[in-house]
């Protein structure tokens, strides 16, 4: 009887998988055409993308960059589709610096921006050597002097005052935090008072850097300056408010609650109007607080109230055990906050803080309604009102949107990196 | 940058005490001491006030500011242009941030009386008009029965429009829009047959169209919008200076004094006594104002007489192409009528 049983003695060679299960076809099938409805949606989506691109790309690449007015653009285009981007090249300086900042001084804000990168780096990326923070500490004064110019005594005095305050604080805070803080403030004011007289006496006719008035600032530079200043001021203020709201001392708690709730209950634009319009009534005509300063104060107060609530959320999210742990180690209130509570609470609050920061940065465009010429103010006012460029909307506003998107997207990417970097739990 | 806030607050406190004294000085003295006229203008309105690519302000309202600066300070460029929005303009003037406002402001009873301002005259007689596409075939606003109308909400133009259509027993369908920019887009896209706003605004808007000749402004003007410069109540000497500087520009056109022939006419007393008084070669008009004899001459030389300012900024040779219309001299059927210089 013949042995009919079959035993395979060698492996079959591998065969290529079916064409529908590999590569691009498989990817298309699973992701785009898995079912009939999905396939239809895919086709519809592609059609929409095609429509958008077919509209935008010729406009973008067929654009005109070198004419000197809208009517010339139209002559060049002869009815073809194309953007009139000449407005961006012709008014570039106005879009970035405003229309009154002296042209020959553009290097000063530019330099301030470059230095900002160095000053911000050690704050943003804490792997960098800590000594770089020294530069961060003096940066605000350098930047002020670069942008506004004038006698160097002003930023120097301001710096000396802060330095004095810091030294006094260091000296006393180890034994008594409150005494250190109050003494620091007092020292700063004494130094500023003395410095103010010295600056007035020593002010020369021709300062090293030509002074530039706040009214002359404008363009995207103004947005950036307002954004950076207000964010960096409102975070410390927000932390203080959040802690104040949690305080067991009724007066401090009451003041903080009233402040936060009042500010949150009022639209920013109202505060800006108060800053620009109402305050003028309270001062004599020649002595008003600088407009830029008024706006900075108002935006800072506004966003610090929001940041305070974000941080309060972070504080509330910490388990009670953390507070008790700090107490059981024998730490007093400032130490417990600085070493145990705030590092954790702030970490939890990062997304919320970044949210407020991005919102604040975009809100800086609101200053255009109180006749400050930020980027949007420049576009809506002088540029669209010039006889050459009246009627160019898409190009200008698209450009503004692009600038803001770049900055805001950068902030959001940074915050995501920060969250990953700080993740210490085992989720 | 950040910490300077405190320093600023400190200096402010010290200045505040010293500056309280200065407030009593008259506006003219303050301007002379400052060396600059603070003039409120718009943040940008085609033809009336806008900075060019070099940051130089130009326009019809700007011309008035420059003329006043030339009369008072002798320098047409000694002006600090303070851009104001529709919302901030009156507080800027009332608080003393600006010395005068030349910002397309309609002279109304409540602004003059209740807000305590003084309109010194009218430099542009505006009024609400209609713009339609030529294809529509309408030649008069009375043929617009049943039309869709783009109209800015919350303005007096909305009320004027309703009145006009009711008075003529016609119906219309409003398309509410928020800003002039939106209106341009809507009108061009065909969302409405008619766009209505101030006639000067319509002309400026039409000038930006790809094919301006395809649109017409209808002849009817359905409201009164006299626009003029204004000052605060309470300093009549200053008000007089601004009023008569504006009148000097208007009178100069009537008398045929232009920036071209003013050097000749103002060199010595000529045959026309009114020209002589205006240009200071005769009489003491400048002294009465508290200025020197050549104040009006400088004001006219700053940008030309009224007609020249008009032609250069908004006249028929500019893209805006406004006809003189109501803004012609009274001798030519318009409303411009400067009181006599005597």
Interface residues (C-beta under 8 A of the other chain):
Chain A: X70 X71 X74 X90 X91 X94 X99 X100 X140 X141 X143 X144 X147 X154 X155 X157 X158 X159 X161 X162 X188 X189 X192 X193 X195 X196 X215 X225 X229 X232 X233 X273 X276 X277 X278 X280 X281 X283 X284 X285 X286 X287 X288 X289 X290 X293 X296 X297 X368 X369 X370 X371 X373 X377 X380 X381 X382 X383 X384 X385 X386 X387 X390 X391 X393
Chain B: X1 X2 X3 X4 X5 X6 X7 X8 X9 X10 X11 X12 X14 X15 X16 X18 X19 X20 X22 X23 X30 X42 X43 X44 X45 X46 X47 X49 X50 X51 X52 X53 X55 X82 X83 X84 X85 X87 X88 X91 X92 X94 X95 X96 X97 X181 X184 X185 X204 X207 X208 X209 X210 X318 X319 X320
